[in-house]
Amino acid sequence: MSLIYSRIFDLSSGLVPESFEADICIVGSGTVGLFLAHLLNKRNANFLLLDAGPLKPVSTESIGYLPDFSSSVYSGATEGRYFGLGGSSSRWGGALIPHSSFDLREGDESESDTTNTWNFILNSIEENQQNVLSSFDFSYDPLFCLTSIPFTECSLHKALAGSGLSLWQSLILPFSQKNFIRFAEGNTTNSQSTLIYNASVSAWQFFPGDSAGLRISSVNAVSLNHKKVQVKAKRYIICSGAIESARILLEISAQSNGAYSAEDNEVGRYLSDHLSLPIARVDPIEVPRVVSLFSPTFQGSFLRNYRFLLKPESANLPRSFSHFVFRQKDESFYVAKQILASIQSRQLPSISAAQTAQSIFGLARLAGNKLINSRLHIPPNTPCDFCIDVEQEKSYTNAVTLTSKRDKFNRLVANINWGISLSDKSNINKLSSLYLDAWARSSTLPNLNTLPFPTNIAENSASYDAYHPTATTRMGNSKLSVVDLNLKVRKFENLWSSSTGVLPSPGTANPTFSVLCLTAKLANALCPE
């Protein structure tokens, strides 16, 4: 594998200089970190990239980053995180979905800062979406629903007429592009770029800034076998994901003698995710019609999927969206998925030659349907569920905090207190009724059979397996927000942070696309083109 960086070091090798200097130090080479490095590399910026993991991403447990849990285990902090070049993008679904005007909650004065923040996010999407999409070699199409422009395919609009549901589109990346390591692959073009891997940040040094804040003078990193390096930079950007970025900022506060206090900053607080549940099942006789109307379609190698948004009648209802899930059980689909996932993760597929041989005709059907009909092949007997994703209600006690324990790198271990509240369950019930009532108002939509509400969704890991953690390092104008609208960390003059944690809540979409747009805006500020 050829990488674009001019200097590449494995800290654990022991063959690394004691210190480095750079204009910009990026902590984390996952989804956001690699994308930011990609944009800075195009500008020939002088930057250094630090990552805790190896070149091929490994799990949270493998790297020794498992947190403690006060109550329910939050799987987004265990199964949903990977460290190394590409990070969690080596496993994610690849959905690029923008937030929209449906995320605004006008008229709620108690949430005025949140409304202002969402307005800023939407403007950032408008300004940067074309740049982000071009990074994936996707030609920008104004009819593609990345803003509030409605999709205009007649058959779909006729089916939804009178329902009160708004149809939106998603963009699913090809498996070959889902892993953001693609942004690091290629020939060296920037002589001022450095990558150091197997390097966990462990200690920060400070001095007084020009104003009331502090400046970071350097950061130390350590490998699992206790090799150390120091990086001195003019600016530092933490791109380590919602959980780890919050842990790092809390540790920075502890090492700087309490830059943050509970009274003036809420770093780590309001951890929130999407709760995803099937609320209805399509009548088996209606599945072919659902497939013909709403099954994913191809645009070249990209996949387009459909979602339904229902604007809440009250600002008190959380943001949400709904969609169909086709629960494919076909062996050939499983084999195809394993092969494509191996392309994404850069690993050999865990299937046998016999499985592949037995699935050859099914694989041919999948390929033929894509080639001829530009649709994902879904057998007519496939079980089909109508699902909703609802953001969790804002809760101060859902939080990332620090324990007094130390991990293998001598860093303070994070504690996560997270749970699904009675209010969350009530909101799911209310929104389920609203979506199903809206669906039933149309006389032309396929019939749905309502599913019983699960007795204990907290024990149902499928209820939150999307892993969209947000709000732990939330952005805003309020002094309690962790970063300002330019992603600059409060109380520090040369520190920024970008991850899904900066979003006020999960909202009506998967968070990645919006964060990539915010990161593109940050890259322009750090190093204008």
N, C-alpha and C positions, 0 to 999 in steps of 0.2 A: 504493500500500500504506500503510495507516494503522497506526501502531505505538502501543503503550500508554505509551511513555515520555514524560515531560513535557518532557525536553530531549534532542535528538538532534544529534550533531555528527559530521561527517566530518573527521578530523584532517588529512587531506591537502589540505583546502580552504584551510587557513591561517586560517580564520575561527573559531578556537577560543580561548577564554580560556587563559592560561598555566597556570592551576592550578585544581583542583577540590577540594572537601572532601565527604566522605560518611561515614556510619557503617560501611558495608560496601562493599568494592570486590571485584567478581567479575571474574576474569581468564579470559576465554573465553566466547563465547556460542553454543557448540555444544549438543549434546544435554543435558549435565548443567548447563551454565551457564544456558541458557534456562529449564530446568525449575526450578532454584533461584531464578532471578529471578522466575519466575511465582509461586512460593510466597511469596517475600518481598513481591512486589507486592500480593498478596491481603491481606497484613498491614500495608500502607501503610508499609513500611520505607523508610528513607533509604539507597538503594544506588546504586552506579554500576557500569555494565557496560562492560568494555573488550574489544574484539575486534580481532585482527590483520587480519581480512579485510574485504571490502566487505559490502554488504547482501545480495547474492546470493553464496553460497559458491563458492569457487574451489579448485583443486587445490593440493597441497603445492608443486608445482613453480612454479605461477603466482605464489604468494605469496613464493617464495624461501626456503622452509623445508626444502629437501631435505637430509637428513643424509648423512654419509659412511658407508660400509659396510666392515667389516674382512674379511668373508668373503661369505656368501650375502646377496643383496639380500633384505631383508625387505619384501615388498610391502605389508604392513600399515602401513608408514611412508611409503609413496608413493601407491599406488592407493587405499588405504583411508582416507585423511584428507582432509578439506576444511575450509577456514577461511572464516568469514563467519557471518552470522546464520543459525543452524540447523546449521551445520557439517556433519558427516558424516551427520546425520539426513536431509539432503536426498537421500541416495543409499541408505541402509541398507534392510534387508529388513523392518524393523518388527516383529520377533518379541519379544514380552514373555514370558519364560520364567523362572520362579523357580528358584533353587537349592533343594535339599531335603535331607532326612536322608541321601540317597544320597551326599552330599558329605562326610559325616563318616567319619573313619577312626579308630575307637576302638581303643585298645590299643597304639598306636604312641607310646611315650613320647618319642621323638626329635622327634615332630611335635606335641607337646602344645600349643604356642602356636598352631599352625595349626588344631588341633581346636577350641580355645577361640574362635579367630577365626570359624571357620565356624559355631559355635553362636551367636555374637553376630549374624552375618549372618542366620541363619535366624530368630532372634528379631526382628530388625529388619524382616524381610519380613512376619512375622506381624502386627507392630504397625502397619505402614505400607502394606500392599498395598491395602487398601480406599481409602485416600486417594489413592494413585498411580493406581489404576484409574479412580476418579471424575474425575481430571483429563482422562481420555480419553473421558469420558461413557459408560463401560462400567459397567453395573450389576453390583455384586459378587455373585457366585454361589458359595456354598460348595461346590457340587458341581463347579464348574470347578476343575481340578486345579492350583491355585496353592499348595497345601500338600500334605501327605502323604495327603489324602483320595483314594482310588482312584476312577477313573471307573467307572460302573456300567452301561454299555450292554451288555446280555446277549450279543449276537452277537460282540462283540469279546472279551469275557472267555471265552466258550466256545472261540473260535478260539485263544486264548493259553493255555488250561488245560493245565497240566502242562509248559509250556515253561520256566518259571523267569524269564520276562521280565515286567517290570512296565510297564504302559501308562500313559503320561502325556500331558497335553495342552499345547499351546502356544496363545497368542493372537497373531494377526497383525493389526496395526492396518490400518484402511482407508488407501488411498493418500492420501486427503485429510488424514489425521492423522499420517502418518509423519514429515513434516517438522516439527520442533519450533518452527519459526518461528510456527506457529499460537499458541504461548504468548506471542508478542510482538505479535500482530495484534489490533487492536481500538481502542477509544476510551481516551483517557487517563483513568485513575481515581486515579493516585497522583502528587501534585505533587512528590514527593521522589525520582523515578526518573530516571536519566540513562544514555544510551547514547553511547559514543564508539567509532566503528569506523575501520578502516584505522589501527589503533593497536597496534603491537607493543611489549610491555613490554621494556625494555632495561636499566634500572638500578634498583636498590633501595637505599634508605637505612635505616639502623638506629640504634638507641640501646639502652643496657643496660635490660633489663627489671627487674621487681620481684624476680624470683627469679634462677635461674642462667642463664636464657635471654635471648634478644634480642627486642626489639620492632621491628617494621617501622614506620618513621615515614612513608615515602612511596614511591611507585613512579613512574618516568618511562616514558613511552611515546613512540614515534616512528613516523612514517609513512614510506613508501617515498621520498617527496620531502623527507625530513628535517625535517618539522614536528614540534614537540615539545609535550608536555603533562605536567604533574605532578599526581598524585592523592594526597591525604592522606586516610587513612581510619583508623578505629579497629580494623577487622578486615579481613583479606584472605583471599579464597577462590580457590584456583587450580583451575579447571575446564577444563583445556586438553587433555584426552585423556591416555592412558597415556604416550605418547612425549614430547609437548611438556611435560606437567606435570613429568616426571622431568628434562627438560633445564632447565626453569626453576628447579627446586629445586637442581640442581647448580650453576647459575649464581649463585643466591642464596648458596650456600655459598662459592663463589669470591669473590664480592663482599663477603662478611662475614668475610674472612680465615680461611676454613676451618671453618665451623660443623660440617661433617661430615668424618669421616675413615673410611677403609675399616674401621677397627677398631670403630667405634661406630655405624655407620649403613650401610644397604645400598641407598640411593637409586639407582635405575636398574638394579639387579641383578635376576636371575631373570626376565627378559622371557620370557613364555610365551604360547603361542597354542594353539588347537585345530588338530589335524591331521585333516583330513577326507578320507576315501577311500571309494570304492565297493568293497565286499568280495564282493558277489554280484549276479547279475542274475536278475530274475524270468523264469521260463520264459514265453515269449510267450503260450502257451495259458492261463497262470494270471493274466495281467495284468488281465482283467476282474474276477476275484475280489479281487485286491489293491485295485483301484479301488473296488469295492463296500464293502470293509472299511475301508480306510485312506486313501482320498482325502480332501483337506481339505473341511471342511463350513463353511457360513456360519451365523453367528448375527447376524442383521441385516446390517450392513455389515462386521462383523468376521469373520475367518477363523480356524477352529480346525484345528490340525494335530496329528499324533500322533508321539510319540517312544517309544522303548523303552529302559528302563534295566535294567541287570544289575548287581546288587550284587556287587562283587569279592569273591572268596573270600580275598584277601590284602590287607593294608593297603599292600603294596608295589606293587600295580597302580594305575595312574593312573585318575582319574575319566573317565567316558566316557558316551556315549549313542549310540543308533542311530536311523535313520529311513529312510523311502523318499524317493527323488527321482524324480519323473516328468519325463523329459526330452522335454518337448513340442517338436515340430518343426512343428506346425501354423502356417500363415501367419497365420491369424486370431488365434491366441494371441499371436504375436509383436506384431501390430498393437495388440491390446488392452493388452499389457504396456507398449508404448511410449507409448500414450496415458495410461495410469495413472501411469507413471513421470514423465511430463511434468507431471502434476498435482502429484506429490510435489515435484519439483525447481523448480516454478514457471517452467518453460520450455516453449517450443513443441515438440511431438513431431517427431522426425526421421523422419517417414514421409510418403509422397506421397499425394495424393488418389486416385491409381490403386490404390495398395496398399490403402487403406481401402475403396474400392469393390469390389475383388476379394474382400475378406474379410467383406463384409457378412453373408453367410449364416452364416459361422463365428462372427461376433460375436453374431448372433442366438441361435445354439446356446448360447454361453457365458452370455448373459443369461437365456435360457429355463431352463437347468439350474439356475442360481442361484435363479430365481424359483419354479420348480416343485419342485425336489428339494433346494434349499438346499445344493447341492454344486458344487464346481469341476468344470466339464466337462473330462474327460480321455478322448480317443479310445481305443478298445480296442486299437489297434495301437501305443500309446505305449511306447517303451522305458522300463523301470523298474528302477532300481538300489536295492539295499539298502546303505546307507552307515553308517559309524561316524565319530564325532568323538571324538578322544582328546586329552586335555591333554598337553602336553609335560612331560617329566620336569624336575624342578627343577634348574637349572644356573646356577651363579654367573657363568659366563663369557658366558651369553646376557645382554647388558647394553647399556644406554644410558650412554655416557660423554661427556665433552667433549673436543673437539680444541682446538688453539690458534688455529684459523682463525676469522675473523670473517665474518658474513654481511652482506647489504646494510643491515641495521639496526644493525650493529656489535655483534651478539650472538655469543657463542661457538657454533660449529656443533656439533651432536651427532654422535657416531659410534655406530653400532649394530653390535654383534657378535652375530650370531644364526645358528643353524643347527639342522638336524635331526640328532640324534645316533643312534648305533647303538642306544642304549637305547630311544630313541623308536621306532625301527623294530621292535625286538624286542617292545615293548609293544603295538604295533599288531598284530603277528602273533598274540600271545597272546590279546588281546581279540577279534580277528576269530574265532579258533577258539572262544572261549567263547560269543560271540553266535550263531554258526552252529550250534554244538552245541545250544545252548538252543532255537533255532528248530526244529531237527530233532526235538527231543523231543516236539513236538506233532504228532499225527497229522492234524490238521485245517487246519494252516497251508499256504499255497501253497508250491510247490516253489521253491527258490532254487538257482541254479547258481553255484558258487564262482568268483570271478575270480582270475587270477594276481596275485601281489603285484608292484607296479611295481618296476622295476630301480633307479630313482633318484627317490625321492619328493621330494628337495630341488629337483630341476629341474622338478617338476610343480607349477606354481603353483596348480592346483586343489586341491592337498593342504592349502593353508592360506589359501584365499581368503575365509574367513569373517571374518578380521580382528577377532579378539577379544583384543587384547594386554592382558595383566594383569601384576600383581606388581611393576611398576617403582617403585611408591610404596606398597608393601603395608602394610596395617594390621595391628595386633597389640599385645599387651602386652609383647613382647620389646623390649629397648632397641635391638636392631638393626632393628626395624621402622621405617618412615619416618613413618607417622602412627599415632596411638593409635586405640583403638576408636571414639572420637568424631570421627575424621578430622582431629584437630589435629596439625600438623607438629611433630615433636620438636625441642626446642631453640629454639622460637620461641613467644612468648606470644600472638601475635595473628594466626597464620597457619594456615589449614586447606587441605586439598586433597581433591577428590572427582573420581574418574574410574574407569574400569575398572581402572586401575593399582593401586587400593587392594586389590583382591581378591588372595588368596594364590595363586590359580591360576585357570585358566578354569573348572574344575569340570564339572558335568554339564548346564550350560545356557548359552545366550547370556547375556553378563554384564549387559546393559543394565537389565533389570528390577530385579535385586538392587541395582545402584548407584543407581537412582532411589529405591528404598526407603531406602537409607542416606542419600541426599541429603535426602529428606523428613524424616528424623530430625534431620539437621544443621540444616535450616531451623527446626525446632521449638526447637532449642537456641539458635540465633542470635536468633530473634525469636519467642518463644512466642505462641500465639494467645490 
